[in-house]
Structure formats: C-alpha cells, structure tokens
C-alpha cells in the first residue's frame, strides 16, 4: 500500500472527488502522508501529516470503500448540525417577529 484515500465534496461540480495521499513512512500506530496544505507548510515548514491507523475519525483511509464510508458519515453529521442551526434560526426569527409586532412595527 503506497497511498491512502479521502473523499470530499468538490465545489467545481456537483459530486465528490477522491484525493490520494502518498504514504511517506509507516509506524506501528499510523502513517505519515504527503500533505501539501499551505497552512501546514507555512507554520511547520513541513508538508507532512500523521494519520492514525485505528482512530475513529481518520483523515484518510487505506481503501476507497472506507474513505467513501467516511464521507457518508461526515455528511450525515454535517446535515444534523445544519438542521439544528436552521431550527434555532427559525425559532429566533419567530421570537423577533413577535417582539417587533408587540413594539408596534407592522412592517414585519
């Protein structure tokens, strides 16, 4: 195994893309991968990232199937968070409307 995989949503089209990360070296507990991220390079002067072999929330995975499963679970969590935030926003808007009407603002 020379690469690990990560699926992410892609902004340039409707769908997702798979990124392959080259394994630089392997330890008993994980892998060091080549990770060209401007933030990491600027702050650590290294283009490397450590990925656990056994972590529940890994950055990337040994198989495309595991990586796709990770994308599925990440998107489910994202949907739950966004639905919760949307519910809070709707409730706050309703409270604001009621308060504005009580204060005499009929333009709401």
C-alpha positions as semicolon CSV with decimal commas, in nm:
position;residue;x (nm);y (nm);z (nm)
1;X;0,000;0,000;0,000
2;X;0,153;0,328;-0,114
3;X;-0,143;0,563;-0,087
4;X;-0,437;0,650;0,139
5;X;-0,769;0,787;0,014
6;X;-1,007;1,065;0,116
7;X;-1,335;1,164;-0,049
8;X;-1,459;1,522;-0,024
9;X;-1,728;1,728;-0,187
10;X;-1,594;1,934;-0,476
11;X;-1,713;2,289;-0,533
12;X;-1,634;2,286;-0,905
13;X;-1,904;2,029;-0,989
14;X;-2,198;1,852;-0,830
15;X;-2,041;1,548;-0,671
16;X;-1,731;1,444;-0,488
17;X;-1,370;1,372;-0,563
18;X;-1,117;1,126;-0,430
19;X;-0,775;1,250;-0,325
20;X;-0,483;1,010;-0,299
21;X;-0,221;1,083;-0,034
22;X;0,121;0,931;-0,075
23;X;0,249;0,746;0,232
24;X;0,593;0,875;0,326
25;X;0,657;0,635;0,612
26;X;0,470;0,396;0,837
27;X;0,481;0,348;1,212
28;X;0,319;0,089;1,433
29;X;0,027;0,324;1,505
30;X;-0,012;0,519;1,182
31;X;0,123;0,670;0,865
32;X;0,296;0,993;0,770
33;X;0,149;1,123;0,445
34;X;0,249;1,392;0,199
35;X;0,005;1,676;0,268
36;X;0,051;1,992;0,066
37;X;-0,156;2,234;0,267
38;X;-0,045;2,598;0,269
39;X;-0,129;2,639;0,640
40;X;0,083;2,344;0,748
41;X;0,370;2,438;0,518
42;X;0,364;2,800;0,642
43;X;0,353;2,710;1,011
44;X;0,555;2,390;1,038
45;X;0,775;2,410;0,730
46;X;0,667;2,051;0,664
47;X;0,425;1,913;0,409
48;X;0,351;1,605;0,619
49;X;0,052;1,490;0,820
50;X;0,023;1,198;1,060
51;X;-0,280;0,969;1,021
52;X;-0,379;0,712;1,283
53;X;-0,436;0,351;1,179
54;X;-0,701;0,295;1,442
55;X;-0,865;0,633;1,501
56;X;-1,241;0,659;1,464
57;X;-1,211;0,990;1,278
58;X;-0,917;0,942;1,049
59;X;-0,821;1,194;0,784
60;X;-0,778;0,933;0,511
61;X;-0,815;0,557;0,469
62;X;-0,636;0,256;0,317
63;X;-0,927;0,169;0,083
64;X;-1,163;0,373;-0,128
65;X;-1,457;0,193;0,033
66;X;-1,352;0,307;0,383
67;X;-1,293;0,660;0,252
68;X;-1,637;0,672;0,091
69;X;-1,797;0,543;0,411
70;X;-1,619;0,822;0,599
71;X;-1,759;1,082;0,358
72;X;-2,108;0,940;0,412
73;X;-2,079;0,968;0,792
74;X;-1,922;1,315;0,776
75;X;-2,208;1,438;0,556
76;X;-2,467;1,286;0,791
77;X;-2,312;1,473;1,082
78;X;-2,299;1,792;0,875
79;X;-2,669;1,759;0,792
80;X;-2,756;1,711;1,162
81;X;-2,558;2,019;1,261
82;X;-2,704;2,234;0,984
83;X;-3,061;2,119;1,059
84;X;-3,009;2,209;1,424
85;X;-2,877;2,553;1,331
86;X;-3,167;2,606;1,091
87;X;-3,421;2,518;1,361
88;X;-3,257;2,765;1,601
89;X;-3,264;3,037;1,332
90;X;-3,633;2,977;1,260
91;X;-3,717;2,996;1,631
92;X;-3,518;3,317;1,680
93;X;-3,681;3,474;1,376
94;X;-4,028;3,390;1,515
95;X;-3,936;3,546;1,850
96;X;-3,811;3,860;1,674
97;X;-4,132;3,886;1,469
98;X;-4,345;3,857;1,781
99;X;-4,139;4,119;1,966
100;X;-4,147;4,358;1,670
101;X;-4,525;4,327;1,647
102;X;-4,561;4,392;2,022
103;X;-4,348;4,706;1,982
104;X;-4,579;4,836;1,711
105;X;-4,381;4,759;1,397
106;X;-4,645;4,645;1,147
107;X;-4,398;4,611;0,857
108;X;-4,298;4,259;0,964
